[in-house]
Amino acid sequence: MLEKVSELDLFTIAEQAVSKSECSGVAVFTLNEQGEPANLIFLMNNGETVDVTDFELSFKRFDRRNQGTQKVEQFSVNGSNLLSDVEGVAKVLLLEDFSAVGGLVFLLDKQGGSATQAELAMELAVERLKLALERTHTYKCPVISTNTQLNQKLELLNEIGSISKTGGWEVDLASGVITWTDEMFRIYGLPHGSPVSISTAMAYFPPETKKAITASFDKVVREGKEYCHEGFLRRADGKVLRIKATGKPRYTGKKVTQVFGALEDITEQYRLLETEYNYAAYLTAILDNLNDVVVTIDTSGTIITANKTMSTIFGYEPDEIMGQDVSILMPDPYAKYHSEFLNHYLETGRAKIIGVGRELPGLHKSGRVFPIELSLSEVVQEGQRQFIGIVKDITERKKAMEEIYKTAYFDDLTELPNMRSFEIDLARVLNQASSQFNALDIYCCLIDMDNFTQYNLSFGKHVGDKILATIGQRINAAIDGDLKVYRGIGDNFLILSTAPVDGENRENESIINTLEWEIHKAIVTPIAVDDLIHSVTAAISSCRLEASKASYEKVNGVLSFGKKRAKKQGPGSVLTIDNAAFEDYNRYNTITHSFQRALQNNEFYLMLQPQFNASNEVIGSEALIRWEHPELGMISPVEFIPVAEESDAIIDIGNWVINEACRLLHDCEQLGKHTRIAVNISGRHIVRADFAETITQLIEKWGLAPDTLMLEITETTLVSSIDLVRERMDKLGELGFFFSIDDFGTGYSSLSYLKELPISELKIDRYFVDEINFHDDEVPIVNSIIDLAHALSVSSVAEGIENEFQKEYLRQRGCEYFQGYFYSRPLPEKAWRDFIMNSSLSKVDLD
């Protein structure tokens, strides 16, 4: 009979058996009349079907009293022993008349696996084999034949149960036989067809559920009452399900003979219900924990819902505010006109606030008005138009914004607008003035405190801060109208006319002049700080610029230029930049931006002025730099050197001069003439950390001795940076360089410093030499400098000698060396070289 079962059915049965029992193979065999294996009709081993040509299979002969599984004693296929690594278990298929037609063999792992699981899987496989045999119609059991329609209905019922996750069951009270649908096995997690009983079925329920269902089942049996219970079931795999169990009686006559019912897996339903409930609670929790108020209103302006933040921001509890008109949260005039705005939107669909965040005032329950940000959107809920408002209290944000604005645009010390504010206001004034057709000017003023760093050093920064704060208050009190005062960088202040000035109105000039002198008087008025009286001064520079030609950079540059000029005039100077001064500024600006180009294009060149001893022998020369600008023509060192010293341009120029001097000395050495050249060293240059290294490299580059260069340092440089200059001089002195103090007598150097510095000569400034004339017998300052040089055991050099009388005066008083037009004008390079070649040279002993 089994030969008629389709190979597809056999494959499906074997595949399910492997998955349920975790066996490695399944075989289907037939039995002869003696109950011995007759034919092997199907074999699946390790997931593959095997074509069988011959086989040997033996196990204990079938006995109707022993219908369980039998251990396979021998099993080989196509000459291969299948029991070398596994063990075989056989189960015979019995028909309704207890006749045996065949059976199955399971190949199980010897080391593990569940025997119970395998046995249940075999039971299920045998039952499926029976059904497959039924479909062949080669064997028609009377019971199977009469129940074909019933089986079809059962299959439909099983399918419905699978979809609805509801299993059906029935208990025959007389026999105790339990019938389960396929879904019942799935719910319990048991293999289909597993043997069940009332006790085993009840064992999967937890105690409370088990107790309730047992009591209800007994009541059905005794009283015929139906039941429905919800509880839990622990599946065979340990997973816990939430279930709904029902039971009903079936009568034979008046007696309950069967109990049937359903078991529904409602785990997912409960999860969805709990999720929905939790989601609603989750949303509510979120809304209540927001820092913003969330409120909904209807088309009449009535508040429908509000979250708990309503009490924090507006002072109303949610229950208290619901049902109220939303205008209760608004101050007038917003509250007064709110209903009109709302009706207008409902009629026209136009509003400036829907979908757009907007800052508005809010009204607290206490009557306090505070700033809020409102975002409003429209929704449709159950067919009704509603509005959702999100309200943020921006009080702290507004405060923070104000603090940020104050920090960004105001000075902490003086509470005046700062430079950033000045830039913004100046740009606005320039833009405003440039849009007019008539001639308009802008007015700016820079007030820079004189020597204010000294106040911080002498009295402490707190005193300096109080003085600056007082000055700021006084300046602010002195101005009015469109004028505005700003705290600049460091110790300066700025004044700007925030409105353009009529360039043709001369009265404005008089007003401005009066104002500047009033500010000057306010500044110089003594200031009391910590019981001490302080008197300060400031340089005041101002300008009126034609707005169409002005910019922030130009205004800043003109004011800085004016400040420098005012400083040169002395403390407390007031300077107004006029047209002539504008031309000077433009020239200054051109010079400032021309240094690098001048170095690249060889616009600089050296002139050399020889120096002589009393015997008219050349002892050296001074290198004097000259500049021929392509646009400005010849520019005096007196003009461009101070400009270069404002930046590192003086460093590049200084290095160029030293290199050129070394080149000329090298040329003389090559021609057999040994001389020296004095070069002026800027204070900004000598204090650089790399100065000694740079000058040493240049000397080595040209193969010169350090004593061929005389390094001239002004007395002013010495005084302003004494510690750093002294450090550099000491280092260079050790390397063999010599120093001359230039323009001696114009500064305020200490004699104790001069004594300790490695200097070789003092140079008498031409200003003092000019004092030597035919009308004065003595020039005490010159005499003192020469005497000081002798006391310090250094040489003295006088520059600017223009006549014989000056020469003799200096010689008679002990001056060693002389320089000036009386001896020689500064010479260009070629003329100087020729002069040196034809002159008598004297080597100076500087040690």
Stockholm file with secondary structure:
# STOCKHOLM 1.0

chainA/1-847         MLEKVSELDLFTIAEQAVSKSECSGVAVFTLNEQGEPANLIFLMNNGETVDVTDFELSFKRFDRRNQGTQKVEQFSVNGSNLLSDVEGVAKVLLLEDFSAVGGLVFLLDKQGGSATQAELAMELAVERLKLALERTHTYKCPVISTNTQLNQKLELLNEIGSISKTGGWEVDLASGVITWTDEMFRIYGLPHGSPVSISTAMAYFPPETKKAITASFDKVVREGKEYCHEGFLRRADGKVLRIKATGKPRYTGKKVTQVFGALEDITEQYRLLETEYNYAAYLTAILDNLNDVVVTIDTSGTIITANKTMSTIFGYEPDEIMGQDVSILMPDPYAKYHSEFLNHYLETGRAKIIGVGRELPGLHKSGRVFPIELSLSEVVQEGQRQFIGIVKDITERKKAMEEIYKTAYFDDLTELPNMRSFEIDLARVLNQASSQFNALDIYCCLIDMDNFTQYNLSFGKHVGDKILATIGQRINAAIDGDLKVYRGIGDNFLILSTAPVDGENRENESIINTLEWEIHKAIVTPIAVDDLIHSVTAAISSCRLEASKASYEKVNGVLSFGKKRAKKQGPGSVLTIDNAAFEDYNRYNTITHSFQRALQNNEFYLMLQPQFNASNEVIGSEALIRWEHPELGMISPVEFIPVAEESDAIIDIGNWVINEACRLLHDCEQLGKHTRIAVNISGRHIVRADFAETITQLIEKWGLAPDTLMLEITETTLVSSIDLVRERMDKLGELGFFFSIDDFGTGYSSLSYLKELPISELKIDRYFVDEINFHDDEVPIVNSIIDLAHALSVSSVAEGIENEFQKEYLRQRGCEYFQGYFYSRPLPEKAWRDFIMNSSLSKVDLD
#=GR chainA/1-847 SS CGGGSCHHHHHHHHHHHHHHHCCSEEEEEEECTTSSEEEEEEEEETTEECCCSCEEEEESCCBTTBCSCEEEEEEEETTEETTSSEEEEEEEEECTTCCEEEEEEEEEESSCCCHHHHHHHHHHHHHHHHHHHHHHTSSCCHHHHHTHHHHHHHHHHHHHHHHHTEEEEEEETTTCCEEECHHHHHHHTCCTTCCCCHHHHHTTSCHHHHHHHHHHHHHHHHHCCCEEEEEEEECTTSCEEEEEEEEEEEEETTEEEEEEEEEEECHHHHHHHHHHHHHHHHHHHHHHHCSSEEEEECTTSBEEEECTHHHHHTSCCHHHHTTSBGGGGSCTTHHHHHHHHHHHHHHHCCCSSBTSCEEEEEECTTSCEEEEEEEEEEEEETTEEEEEEEEEECHHHHHHHHHHHHHHHBCTTTCSBCHHHHHHHHHHHHHHHHTCSSCEEEEEEEEEETTHHHHHHHHCHHHHHHHHHHHHHHHHHHCCTTEEEEECSTTEEEEEESSCEETTCHHHHHHHHHHHHHHHHHHHSCEEETTEEECCCEEEEEEEEEGGGCCHHHHHHHHHHHHHHHHHHCTTCEEEECHHHHHHHHHHHHHHTTHHHHHHTTCEEEEEEEEEETTSCEEEEEEEEEEEETTTEEECHHHHHHHHTTSTHHHHHHHHHHHHHHHHHHHHHHTTCCCCEEEECCHHHHTSTTHHHHHHHHHHHHTCCGGGEEEEEEHHHHHHTHHHHHHHHHHHHHHTCEEEEEEETSSCCCHHHHHHSCEEEEEECHHHHTTCCTTCSCCHHHHHHHHHHHHTTCEEEECCCCSHHHHHHHHHTTCCEECSTTTCCCBCHHHHHHHHHTSCBCCCCCC
#=GC SS_cons         CGGGSCHHHHHHHHHHHHHHHCCSEEEEEEECTTSSEEEEEEEEETTEECCCSCEEEEESCCBTTBCSCEEEEEEEETTEETTSSEEEEEEEEECTTCCEEEEEEEEEESSCCCHHHHHHHHHHHHHHHHHHHHHHTSSCCHHHHHTHHHHHHHHHHHHHHHHHTEEEEEEETTTCCEEECHHHHHHHTCCTTCCCCHHHHHTTSCHHHHHHHHHHHHHHHHHCCCEEEEEEEECTTSCEEEEEEEEEEEEETTEEEEEEEEEEECHHHHHHHHHHHHHHHHHHHHHHHCSSEEEEECTTSBEEEECTHHHHHTSCCHHHHTTSBGGGGSCTTHHHHHHHHHHHHHHHCCCSSBTSCEEEEEECTTSCEEEEEEEEEEEEETTEEEEEEEEEECHHHHHHHHHHHHHHHBCTTTCSBCHHHHHHHHHHHHHHHHTCSSCEEEEEEEEEETTHHHHHHHHCHHHHHHHHHHHHHHHHHHCCTTEEEEECSTTEEEEEESSCEETTCHHHHHHHHHHHHHHHHHHHSCEEETTEEECCCEEEEEEEEEGGGCCHHHHHHHHHHHHHHHHHHCTTCEEEECHHHHHHHHHHHHHHTTHHHHHHTTCEEEEEEEEEETTSCEEEEEEEEEEEETTTEEECHHHHHHHHTTSTHHHHHHHHHHHHHHHHHHHHHHTTCCCCEEEECCHHHHTSTTHHHHHHHHHHHHTCCGGGEEEEEEHHHHHHTHHHHHHHHHHHHHHTCEEEEEEETSSCCCHHHHHHSCEEEEEECHHHHTTCCTTCSCCHHHHHHHHHHHHTTCEEEECCCCSHHHHHHHHHTTCCEECSTTTCCCBCHHHHHHHHHTSCBCCCCCC
//
